[in-house]
Amino acid sequence: MLPSSRGSRRALAGAFVIVAACSASNTRDKSQLPPPPRAEFLLSSADSAFWVSTTSGRVSVRGVPLIVARYAGQWYELFAADDDYSFEDALLLGERLYRRSLASSDSTAVVTDTIVPRVARLYAKAHPGERPLDPDEEVRADPSTSATAELDILDVLGPYLSYEYHVDVDSPGSSPWHTTRRGVIDLRSGDGQRVRDVFGDSAATRIAREGRNAFGLVRDSLARAEGRMTDNRRRAAVAIAGAQFDDRSFSLSDLDGSPTVTFTIPGRGEGRAGDGVELDPITGPTVSWWTEIRDGRPSTDADGTDRWSHPGYTVIARYDSAGELATVSLADSAHREWPLTSITAPLHRIDWLDRPAISAAERRDLTKAFNAAALYDEGARVAQWPPRRNLPMVPRIGASHRRSEFRLTDLLFASAHAPRLQDSPRKPARDVRAHDARTREQSGARVWWRDPRDDGQVRGDRRVSTQPGERRNGLDRPRRLSRADSPRRSSRHEGEHQLRR
């Protein structure tokens, strides 16, 4: 989750940032540079968008907590919204992911939680004397029943959105259980995708086979090491071994200039049986949709530096030793560089705004979206869904919080296919009071252990959110933007309670 020091940065959460071209410490060096090459682009990190422009002869960077998608010549904002089904003695919060057109402002739900509404129907049937709460009514401090869903955006590649779906359920007479899975949807239709829908039948057969083989190696390694494990680690190994491979549970990203498929073994059940096991990424073929977006994804050299090449200039992102901070600069054909800003990693993609130039209508729509996103803070509470409840909406990408992690080599001692275990506990709904305010990639599969005492998770990949820290010239707030919280959705500190106006 988030370090305790983050509470001291509450005032900076969701900040509207305009970054100047240079700092006083290096003005002398930069004064010797000519004006930077003309450039204009949108740089997307895990939960923010940065509008970079040098068209005025100087560097201007504006960052806001905004998640955008661009495909078929259209721009869309992606955000999440709560569905609140709570009763006096039951905290029941579902969630939806939405796509909003920047041109028309029309919003469409593209992913919807189905478990919490089902729990709510069962609860209402078992308690006919209770009624759903109004927005200003409180759930009991320690409700007997709780069910909360989280839908997290992991990455966006053209029209394809990858997400993670997690639900925690705690009800009387049964042990708490949870479920975790991943998926990909086509934003154009809202339809869930299989690997064959994205890459075709032949490639899908090969990719699924490699995924099954990789999971088989993980289970075999655990079985061989079981006799050397402690009881706790043996239970963890049993949970992994009992999971089933599902070729529908995957996410899309890229590596070394090619699209990748990362399977996550779905979890469902009590304790660690409900956690997801992430396997190594598998390279997919170069298909037409990837060709269209390829120049917006970075190429990475042997030093781990990301580069985006564009006619007339190159954008360079160099990372610190922990892979948490990216120092971004602009380079011309003579390899002269102009510093731009420092941004909390990971950096996902660039949308070019200059070659070809965006239309006047697109510029107007983006400007409007940036202005609105600058107001995503605790004081903006206007949007609602459904109409009977005040449920503000916010953008969010990537589930990324503090975790304590240990590698599966702790279980296996030495294995070429050893996955990494990541403790990423979630705070249970039953601990929430109704008035509460709301390392780089390493090979091997990963499993997120979620403990009911906390929530969220951090990935160790720069392309997926890493642990945030104090960042100069960045959006200083949690790496994982808050969901569209109802007043009943909890948070670890008020700095995460960022709402959409």
Secondary structure, 3 states (H helix, E strand, C coil): CCCHHHHHHHHHCCCCEEECCCCHHHHHHHCCCCCCCCCEEEEEECCCEEEEECCCCCCEEEEECCCEEEECCEEEEEEEEEEECCECCEEEEEEEEEEEECCCCCEEEEEECCHHHHHHHHHHHHCCCCCCCCCCCCCCCCCCEEEEEEEEEEEEECCEEEEEEEEEEECCCCCCEEEEEEEEEECCCCEECCHHHHHCHHHHHHHHHHHHHHHHHHHHHHHHHHHHCCHHHHHHHHHHHCCCCCCCCEEEEEECCEEEEEEEECEEEEHHHHCCEECCCEECCCCHHHHHHHHHCCEECCCCCEEEEECCEEEEEEECCCCCEEEEEEECCCCCEEEEEEEECCEEEEEECECCECCHHHHHHHHHHHHHHCCCECCCCCCCCCCCCCCCEECCCCCCCCCEEEECHHHHCCCCCCCEEEECCCCCHHHCCCCCCCCCCCCCCEEEECCCCCCCCCCCCCCCCCCCCCCCCCCCCCCCCCCCCCCCCCCCCHHHCCEEC
